Amino acid sequence: MDKQFQQWTIAHQEQSWSMARFLLKDEAEAEDVVQDAFIRLWQHRDTLSEARVKPWLLRVTRNLCLDRLRLERPRADSGPDELAGGEEPLASMQRSREGQVLQAAVMGLDEPYRSLVIMRDVQQHSYEDVAATLELSLPQVKTYLHRARKTLREQLTELRP
């Protein structure tokens, strides 16, 4: 295996998988998407510079996820998360409910707002990385992220008892 490619794989596999897992909500599908993204990285390894690998790979991962979501038929949620060991059931249920509401609100955002929130607020990528990945200017990233956060705030305020 190409040593450069191996270094890229080690450096970026967790971020790619995290994005795919968040967008798809299914570990097996996320693994498939990340594998496809790394196959594409292998095919394009000679045309990419070191500085462009991360944004390129995250963009490919995101696009593959969006393609799957477009083709996916509606499916029922898999059910409540298991309780963490030793945690109070009521507290766990509340946190799980709040997490589900927040995740549903994020997933309900239109693109590119959804990807911006995931990359910047969930995965904590730099503004520059987000801009490069989504092929937006830095001012666009900041403006769109402001709009996405405002929309989320409004949606979550409406849900509050």
SEMIDREN-67661 format. One record per atom (N, C-alpha, C): atom name; y, z, x; residue number from 1. Coordinates in Angstrom, 3 decimals, padded with zeros to 6 digits, always signed. Each point is the difference from the previous one (the first is absolute). Example, Ala and Ser with C-alpha at 12.3 -4.5 7.8 and 13.67 -1.06 7.14 Angstrom:
! residues 2
- N,-005.690,+007.800,+013.190,1
- CA,+001.190,+000.000,-000.890,1
- C,+001.200,+000.000,+000.900,1
- N,+001.050,-000.720,-000.350,2
- CA,+001.190,+000.060,+000.820,2
- C,+001.090,+000.730,-000.770,2
END
This chain:
! residues 161
- N,-001.189,+000.000,+000.853,1
- CA,+001.189,+000.000,-000.853,1
- C,+001.240,+000.000,+000.890,1
- N,+000.991,-000.695,-000.403,2
- CA,+001.263,-000.073,+000.702,2
- C,+000.614,+001.400,+000.098,2
- N,+000.349,+000.432,+001.211,3
- CA,+000.520,+001.360,+000.217,3
- C,+001.320,+000.237,-000.749,3
- N,+000.861,-000.999,-000.004,4
- CA,+001.277,+000.115,-000.716,4
- C,-000.242,+000.216,-001.494,4
- N,-000.908,-000.783,-000.568,5
- CA,-000.329,+000.138,-001.416,5
- C,-000.566,+001.390,-000.284,5
- N,-000.847,+000.492,+000.866,6
- CA,-000.583,+001.336,-000.171,6
- C,+001.094,+001.070,-000.008,6
- N,+000.981,-000.131,+000.868,7
- CA,+001.119,+000.951,+000.031,7
- C,+000.801,-000.073,-001.300,7
- N,+000.234,-001.196,-000.493,8
- CA,+000.725,-000.167,-001.257,8
- C,-000.778,+000.625,-001.151,8
- N,-001.291,-000.188,+000.006,9
- CA,-000.848,+000.561,-001.062,9
- C,+000.108,+001.518,-000.018,9
- N,-000.127,+000.603,+001.158,10
- CA,+000.075,+001.462,+000.086,10
- C,+001.379,+000.497,-000.407,10
- N,+001.033,-000.699,+000.430,11
- CA,+001.374,+000.436,-000.271,11
- C,+000.410,-000.139,-001.462,11
- N,-000.560,-000.973,-000.729,12
- CA,+000.527,-000.311,-001.330,12
- C,-000.990,+000.118,-001.155,12
- N,-001.247,+000.336,+000.279,13
- CA,-000.980,+000.026,-001.081,13
- C,+000.300,+001.084,-001.031,13
- N,+000.455,+001.161,+000.419,14
- CA,+000.262,+001.096,-000.937,14
- C,+001.151,-000.339,-000.949,14
- N,+001.056,-000.603,+000.527,15
- CA,+001.136,-000.358,-000.844,15
- C,-000.374,-001.095,-000.992,15
- N,-000.771,-000.963,+000.436,16
- CA,-000.438,-001.068,-000.894,16
- C,-000.893,+000.559,-001.101,16
- N,-000.935,+000.852,+000.392,17
- CA,-000.916,+000.576,-000.985,17
- C,+000.755,+000.894,-000.988,17
- N,+000.943,+000.769,+000.501,18
- CA,+000.782,+000.885,-000.863,18
- C,+000.769,-000.798,-001.051,18
- N,+000.619,-001.084,+000.422,19
- CA,+000.738,-000.828,-000.955,19
- C,-000.950,-000.605,-001.032,19
- N,-001.113,-000.542,+000.466,20
- CA,-000.960,-000.618,-000.922,20
- C,-000.572,+001.039,-000.957,20
- N,-000.323,+001.171,+000.488,21
- CA,-000.572,+001.063,-000.841,21
- C,+000.999,+000.429,-001.066,21
- N,+001.261,+000.125,+000.371,22
- CA,+001.023,+000.419,-000.959,22
- C,+000.209,-001.065,-001.061,22
- N,+000.068,-001.252,+000.413,23
- CA,+000.254,-001.075,-000.964,23
- C,-001.197,-000.257,-000.912,23
- N,-001.198,+000.039,+000.547,24
- CA,-001.181,-000.373,-000.771,24
- C,-000.691,+001.176,-000.679,24
- N,+000.227,+001.209,+000.487,25
- CA,-000.617,+001.216,-000.557,25
- C,-001.525,-000.059,+000.036,25
- N,-000.556,-000.733,+000.935,26
- CA,-001.451,-000.129,+000.109,26
- C,-000.334,-000.172,+001.485,26
- N,-000.758,+000.955,+000.532,27
- CA,-000.293,-000.020,+001.432,27
- C,-000.779,-001.238,+000.427,27
- N,-000.994,-000.395,-000.779,28
- CA,-000.810,-001.160,+000.367,28
- C,+000.840,-001.275,+000.017,28
- N,+000.832,-000.175,-001.014,29
- CA,+000.866,-001.181,-000.032,29
- C,+001.001,+000.033,+001.144,29
- N,+000.534,+001.188,+000.298,30
- CA,+000.947,+000.147,+001.102,30
- C,-000.661,-000.401,+001.320,30
- N,-001.234,+000.432,+000.197,31
- CA,-000.724,-000.358,+001.220,31
- C,-000.197,-001.512,+000.081,31
- N,-000.343,-000.629,-001.112,32
- CA,-000.181,-001.453,-000.017,32
- C,+001.303,-000.726,+000.358,32
- N,+001.093,+000.458,-000.579,33
- CA,+001.296,-000.628,+000.259,33
- C,+000.381,+000.163,+001.468,33
- N,-000.178,+001.200,+000.536,34
- CA,+000.363,+000.236,+001.401,34
- C,-000.876,-000.853,+000.920,34
- N,-001.262,-000.118,-000.330,35
- CA,-000.882,-000.851,+000.801,35
- C,+000.494,-001.451,-000.039,35
- N,+000.354,-000.480,-001.176,36
- CA,+000.537,-001.363,-000.121,36
- C,+001.295,-000.158,+000.806,36
- N,+000.854,+001.022,-000.043,37
- CA,+001.260,-000.056,+000.744,37
- C,-000.261,-000.063,+001.506,37
- N,-000.970,+000.773,+000.459,38
- CA,-000.301,-000.029,+001.436,38
- C,-000.703,-001.299,+000.416,38
- N,-000.735,-000.598,-000.891,39
- CA,-000.569,-001.321,+000.294,39
- C,+001.130,-001.007,+000.190,39
- N,+000.990,+000.079,-000.858,40
- CA,+001.152,-000.899,+000.124,40
- C,+000.787,+000.293,+001.276,40
- N,+000.098,+001.282,+000.352,41
- CA,+000.664,+000.353,+001.255,41
- C,-000.754,-000.606,+001.181,41
- N,-001.320,+000.070,-000.040,42
- CA,-000.816,-000.595,+001.067,42
- C,+000.270,-001.504,+000.096,42
- N,+000.094,-000.652,-001.144,43
- CA,+000.226,-001.437,-000.017,43
- C,+001.390,-000.373,+000.516,43
- N,+000.964,+000.910,-000.126,44
- CA,+001.379,-000.286,+000.411,44
- C,+000.410,+000.769,+001.258,44
- N,-000.933,+000.632,+000.673,45
- CA,+000.323,+000.873,+001.130,45
- C,+000.742,-000.717,+001.122,45
- N,-000.239,-001.278,+000.174,46
- CA,+000.644,-000.737,+001.086,46
- C,+001.426,-000.417,-000.336,46
- N,+000.371,+000.087,-001.267,47
- CA,+001.338,-000.442,-000.401,47
- C,+000.956,+001.166,-000.246,47
- N,-000.506,+001.237,+000.093,48
- CA,+000.830,+001.169,-000.289,48
- C,+000.384,+000.749,+001.275,48
- N,+001.241,+000.431,+000.044,49
- CA,+000.432,+000.852,+001.113,49
- C,-000.287,+001.451,-000.358,49
- N,-000.017,+000.846,+000.973,50
- CA,-000.276,+001.425,-000.197,50
- C,+000.943,+000.616,-001.043,50
- N,+001.261,-000.369,+000.056,51
- CA,+000.991,+000.581,-000.908,51
- C,-000.195,-000.447,-001.448,51
- N,-000.621,-001.139,-000.216,52
- CA,-000.156,-000.539,-001.356,52
- C,-001.317,+000.373,-000.673,52
- N,-000.931,+000.589,+000.741,53
- CA,-001.335,+000.267,-000.548,53
- C,+000.057,+000.954,-001.183,53
- N,+000.658,+001.133,+000.150,54
- CA,+000.013,+001.008,-001.069,54
- C,+000.611,-000.541,-001.288,54
- N,+001.218,-000.551,+000.036,55
- CA,+000.557,-000.526,-001.252,55
- C,-000.839,-001.128,-000.593,55
- N,-000.532,-000.862,+000.854,56
- CA,-000.825,-001.104,-000.473,56
- C,-001.240,+000.536,-000.691,56
- N,-000.687,+000.933,+000.628,57
- CA,-001.238,+000.545,-000.557,57
- C,+000.258,+000.745,-001.309,57
- N,+001.063,+000.795,-000.065,58
- CA,+000.314,+000.724,-001.234,58
- C,+000.385,-000.965,-001.123,58
- N,+000.693,-001.073,+000.348,59
- CA,+000.362,-001.000,-001.015,59
- C,-001.259,-000.690,-000.539,59
- N,-000.915,-000.363,+000.889,60
- CA,-001.245,-000.640,-000.427,60
- C,-000.811,+000.968,-000.860,60
- N,-000.096,+001.254,+000.417,61
- CA,-000.729,+001.008,-000.774,61
- C,+000.611,+000.145,-001.388,61
- N,+001.294,+000.123,-000.058,62
- CA,+000.704,+000.140,-001.285,62
- C,-000.245,-001.208,-000.888,62
- N,+000.121,-001.189,+000.559,63
- CA,-000.193,-001.208,-000.795,63
- C,-001.430,-000.123,-000.519,63
- N,-000.977,+000.360,+000.817,64
- CA,-001.389,-000.026,-000.451,64
- C,-000.215,+000.994,-001.145,64
- N,+000.625,+001.169,+000.110,65
- CA,-000.107,+000.994,-001.079,65
- C,+000.635,-000.527,-001.282,65
- N,+001.179,-000.575,+000.121,66
- CA,+000.681,-000.527,-001.186,66
- C,-000.806,-001.118,-000.641,66
- N,-000.634,-000.834,+000.820,67
- CA,-000.866,-001.055,-000.546,67
- C,-001.144,+000.612,-000.798,67
- N,-000.618,+001.047,+000.542,68
- CA,-001.107,+000.653,-000.718,68
- C,+000.482,+000.636,-001.294,68
- N,+001.171,+000.618,+000.035,69
- CA,+000.521,+000.649,-001.206,69
- C,+000.314,-001.033,-001.083,69
- N,+000.475,-001.157,+000.394,70
- CA,+000.293,-001.054,-000.979,70
- C,-001.268,-000.503,-000.673,70
- N,-001.075,-000.070,+000.767,71
- CA,-001.259,-000.523,-000.525,71
- C,-000.832,+001.049,-000.711,71
- N,+000.314,+001.256,+000.259,72
- CA,-000.810,+001.096,-000.532,72
- C,+000.161,+000.123,-001.504,72
- N,-001.092,+000.178,-000.664,73
- CA,+000.059,+000.262,-001.437,73
- C,+000.241,+001.493,-000.197,73
- N,+000.595,+000.382,-001.118,74
- CA,+000.242,+001.417,-000.236,74
- C,-001.308,+000.792,+000.049,74
- N,+000.084,+001.156,+000.635,75
- CA,-001.181,+000.842,+000.067,75
- C,+000.403,+001.435,-000.288,75
- N,-000.942,+000.775,-000.498,76
- CA,+000.263,+001.403,-000.315,76
- C,+000.128,+000.784,+001.294,76
- N,+000.834,+001.031,-000.024,77
- CA,+000.123,+000.878,+001.161,77
- C,-001.326,+000.684,+000.260,77
- N,-000.233,+000.316,+001.253,78
- CA,-001.295,+000.547,+000.390,78
- C,-000.182,+001.449,-000.421,78
- N,+001.034,+000.652,-000.476,79
- CA,-000.138,+001.384,-000.437,79
- C,+000.796,+000.945,+000.873,79
- N,-000.006,+001.295,-000.355,80
- CA,+000.795,+000.966,+000.751,80
- C,-000.554,+000.219,+001.393,80
- N,+000.894,+000.310,+000.902,81
- CA,-000.409,+000.303,+001.373,81
- C,-000.769,+001.308,+000.027,81
- N,-000.875,+000.117,+001.003,82
- CA,-000.747,+001.239,+000.135,82
- C,+000.942,+001.100,+000.466,82
- N,-000.321,+001.221,-000.384,83
- CA,+000.811,+001.132,+000.408,83
- C,-000.193,+000.284,+001.473,83
- N,+001.076,+000.366,+000.646,84
- CA,-000.102,+000.394,+001.398,84
- C,-000.642,+001.378,+000.070,84
- N,-000.743,+000.235,+001.045,85
- CA,-000.710,+001.267,+000.123,85
- C,+000.944,+001.184,-000.007,85
- N,-000.298,+001.020,-000.826,86
- CA,+000.767,+001.236,-000.028,86
- C,+001.335,-000.097,-000.706,86
- N,+000.347,-001.120,-000.557,87
- CA,+001.290,-000.160,-000.647,87
- C,-000.103,+000.397,-001.467,87
- N,+001.062,+000.559,-000.507,88
- CA,+000.040,+000.363,-001.409,88
- C,-000.116,-001.260,-000.846,88
- N,-000.873,-000.011,-000.996,89
- CA,-000.187,-001.204,-000.815,89
- C,+001.276,-000.463,-000.696,89
- N,+000.789,+000.930,-000.517,90
- CA,+001.223,-000.377,-000.709,90
- C,+001.006,-000.643,+000.961,90
- N,+000.146,+000.595,+001.190,91
- CA,+000.932,-000.556,+000.986,91
- C,-000.460,-001.381,+000.454,91
- N,-001.296,-000.151,+000.205,92
- CA,-000.544,-001.282,+000.412,92
- C,+000.209,-001.047,-001.082,92
- N,-000.238,+000.380,-001.239,93
- CA,+000.164,-000.928,-001.114,93
- C,+001.465,-000.421,-000.118,93
- N,+000.921,+000.956,+000.164,94
- CA,+001.427,-000.308,-000.099,94
- C,+000.420,-000.954,+001.114,94
- N,-000.430,+000.308,+001.235,95
- CA,+000.362,-000.847,+001.134,95
- C,-000.609,-001.396,-000.193,95
- N,-001.231,-000.034,-000.461,96
- CA,-000.672,-001.270,-000.229,96
- C,+000.747,-000.798,-001.068,96
- N,+000.411,+000.670,-001.068,97
- CA,+000.736,-000.672,-001.076,97
- C,+001.330,-000.530,+000.509,97
- N,+000.729,+000.815,+000.755,98
- CA,+001.289,-000.435,+000.550,98
- C,-000.187,-001.159,+000.967,98
- N,-001.042,+000.090,+000.818,99
- CA,-000.285,-001.083,+000.940,99
- C,-000.343,-001.285,-000.714,99
- N,-000.765,+000.126,-001.081,100
- CA,-000.368,-001.188,-000.769,100
- C,+001.226,-000.621,-000.666,100
- N,+000.883,+000.843,-000.513,101
- CA,+001.220,-000.500,-000.642,101
- C,+000.877,-000.709,+001.025,101
- N,+000.151,+000.610,+001.183,102
- CA,+000.812,-000.607,+001.047,102
- C,-000.619,-001.309,+000.480,102
- N,-001.303,+000.010,+000.218,103
- CA,-000.667,-001.220,+000.449,103
- C,+000.110,-001.101,-001.050,103
- N,-000.155,+000.351,-001.262,104
- CA,+000.135,-000.997,-001.073,104
- C,+001.424,-000.563,-000.030,104
- N,+000.988,+000.859,+000.211,105
- CA,+001.390,-000.457,-000.001,105
- C,+000.252,-000.955,+001.170,105
- N,-000.519,+000.337,+001.179,106
- CA,+000.167,-000.874,+001.160,106
- C,-000.705,-001.330,-000.235,106
- N,-001.217,+000.064,-000.518,107
- CA,-000.758,-001.230,-000.234,107
- C,+000.609,-000.846,-001.112,107
- N,+000.814,+000.617,-000.854,108
- CA,+000.666,-000.725,-001.071,108
- C,+001.249,-000.735,+000.448,108
- N,+000.448,+000.262,+001.217,109
- CA,+001.174,-000.695,+000.517,109
- C,-000.334,-001.458,+000.281,109
- N,+000.983,-000.858,-000.173,110
- CA,-000.162,-001.408,+000.352,110
- C,+000.073,-000.152,+001.523,110
- N,-000.532,-001.106,+000.484,111
- CA,+000.124,-000.322,+001.418,111
- C,+001.401,-000.531,+000.247,111
- N,+000.619,+000.241,+001.108,112
- CA,-000.481,+000.698,+001.179,112
- C,+000.231,+001.510,-000.030,112
- N,+000.530,+000.518,-001.120,113
- CA,+000.315,+001.424,-000.083,113
- C,-001.220,+000.883,+000.270,113
- N,-001.135,-000.371,-000.583,114
- CA,-001.224,+000.782,+000.183,114
- C,-000.377,+000.076,+001.477,114
- N,-000.009,-001.138,+000.666,115
- CA,-000.371,-000.022,+001.417,115
- C,+001.009,+000.760,+000.854,115
- N,+001.268,-000.097,-000.357,116
- CA,+001.020,+000.739,+000.740,116
- C,-000.234,+001.505,-000.085,116
- N,-000.254,+000.505,-001.197,117
- CA,-000.230,+001.439,-000.172,117
- C,-001.262,+000.423,+000.749,117
- N,-001.047,-000.787,-000.110,118
- CA,-001.249,+000.344,+000.679,118
- C,+000.199,+000.020,+001.508,118
- N,+000.615,-001.046,+000.531,119
- CA,+000.149,-000.084,+001.452,119
- C,+000.986,+001.018,+000.554,119
- N,+001.109,+000.198,-000.672,120
- CA,+001.040,+000.875,+000.552,120
- C,-000.241,+001.461,-000.372,120
- N,-000.242,+000.302,-001.270,121
- CA,-000.074,+001.385,-000.442,121
- C,-001.400,+000.599,+000.120,121
- N,-001.033,-000.803,-000.225,122
- CA,-001.356,+000.532,+000.074,122
- C,-000.517,-000.077,+001.432,122
- N,+000.071,-001.192,+000.602,123
- CA,-000.532,-000.185,+001.342,123
- C,+001.017,+000.285,+001.102,123
- N,+001.250,+000.151,-000.352,124
- CA,+001.091,+000.359,+000.896,124
- C,+000.201,-000.968,+001.161,124
- N,-000.064,-001.300,-000.314,125
- CA,+000.326,-001.017,+000.998,125
- C,+001.513,-000.026,+000.179,125
- N,+000.443,-000.455,+001.146,126
- CA,+001.439,-000.118,+000.244,126
- C,+000.572,-001.112,-000.883,126
- N,+001.304,+000.063,-000.213,127
- CA,+000.664,-001.041,-000.786,127
- C,-000.216,-001.371,+000.656,127
- N,+000.031,-000.029,+001.330,128
- CA,-000.167,-001.247,+000.726,128
- C,-001.398,-000.583,-000.226,128
- N,-001.030,+000.858,+000.043,129
- CA,-001.363,-000.472,-000.240,129
- C,-000.162,-000.523,-001.428,129
- N,+000.591,+000.711,-000.940,130
- CA,-000.079,-000.425,-001.396,130
- C,+000.683,-001.360,-000.173,130
- N,+001.170,-000.143,+000.600,131
- CA,+000.738,-001.265,-000.095,131
- C,-000.811,-001.146,+000.594,131
- N,-000.597,+000.232,+001.157,132
- CA,-000.780,-001.057,+000.652,132
- C,-001.247,-000.334,-000.811,132
- N,-000.665,+001.013,-000.529,133
- CA,-001.232,-000.217,-000.753,133
- C,+000.262,-000.777,-001.283,133
- N,+001.044,+000.387,-000.715,134
- CA,+000.287,-000.627,-001.290,134
- C,+000.931,-001.208,+000.119,134
- N,+000.382,-000.315,+001.224,135
- CA,+000.896,-001.123,+000.267,135
- C,+001.297,+000.116,-000.788,135
- N,+000.603,+001.181,+000.096,136
- CA,+001.286,+000.277,-000.626,136
- C,+000.976,+000.417,+001.089,136
- N,+001.285,-000.119,-000.289,137
- CA,+000.991,+000.508,+000.943,137
- C,+000.079,+001.518,-000.145,137
- N,+000.544,+000.654,+001.004,138
- CA,+000.137,+001.451,-000.055,138
- C,+000.862,+000.452,-001.178,138
- N,+001.134,-000.663,-000.274,139
- CA,+000.776,+000.382,-001.187,139
- C,-000.780,-000.189,-001.309,139
- N,-000.809,-001.056,-000.075,140
- CA,-000.816,-000.203,-001.202,140
- C,-000.997,+001.142,-000.174,140
- N,-000.634,+000.407,+001.098,141
- CA,-000.970,+001.096,-000.067,141
- C,+000.677,+001.249,-000.537,141
- N,+001.143,+000.330,+000.529,142
- CA,+000.700,+001.221,-000.421,142
- C,+000.458,-000.090,-001.455,142
- N,+000.503,-001.147,-000.400,143
- CA,+000.450,-000.181,-001.379,143
- C,-001.175,+000.060,-000.971,143
- N,-001.051,-000.740,+000.292,144
- CA,-001.166,-000.025,-000.879,144
- C,-000.681,+001.361,-000.065,144
- N,-000.039,+000.694,+001.126,145
- CA,-000.615,+001.320,+000.008,145
- C,+000.817,+000.978,-000.844,145
- N,+001.309,-000.111,+000.070,146
- CA,+000.865,+000.834,-000.842,146
- C,-000.277,-000.273,-001.484,146
- N,-000.115,-001.262,-000.353,147
- CA,-000.279,-000.365,-001.393,147
- C,-001.384,+000.503,-000.437,147
- N,-000.978,-000.121,+000.878,148
- CA,-001.356,+000.448,-000.331,148
- C,-000.030,+001.510,-000.217,148
- N,+000.651,+000.742,+000.869,149
- CA,+000.038,+001.465,-000.143,149
- C,+000.730,+000.403,-001.273,149
- N,+001.074,-000.708,-000.305,150
- CA,+000.752,+000.293,-001.228,150
- C,-000.881,-000.252,-001.228,150
- N,-000.722,-001.106,-000.004,151
- CA,-000.908,-000.311,-001.108,151
- C,-001.072,+001.065,-000.138,151
- N,-000.585,+000.414,+001.121,152
- CA,-001.021,+001.057,-000.037,152
- C,+000.576,+001.305,-000.550,152
- N,+001.186,+000.354,+000.476,153
- CA,+000.648,+001.227,-000.487,153
- C,+000.194,-000.055,-001.505,153
- N,+000.476,-001.127,-000.503,154
- CA,+000.225,-000.162,-001.437,154
- C,-001.309,+000.097,-000.783,154
- N,-001.049,-000.648,+000.495,155
- CA,-001.290,+000.033,-000.673,155
- C,-000.576,+001.417,-000.016,155
- N,+000.103,+000.678,+001.112,156
- CA,-000.578,+001.348,+000.088,156
- C,+000.812,+001.013,-000.804,156
- N,+001.321,-000.207,-000.091,157
- CA,+000.840,+000.883,-000.802,157
- C,-000.351,-000.128,-001.473,157
- N,-000.313,-001.215,-000.440,158
- CA,-000.373,-000.232,-001.393,158
- C,-001.315,+000.699,-000.346,158
- N,-000.876,+000.149,+000.986,159
- CA,-001.307,+000.608,-000.236,159
- C,+000.022,+001.524,+000.035,159
- N,+001.048,+000.546,+000.562,160
- CA,+000.098,+001.456,+000.135,160
- C,+000.153,+000.655,-001.365,160
- N,-000.739,+001.095,-000.237,161
- CA,+000.079,+000.676,-001.317,161
- C,+001.328,+000.672,-000.217,161
END
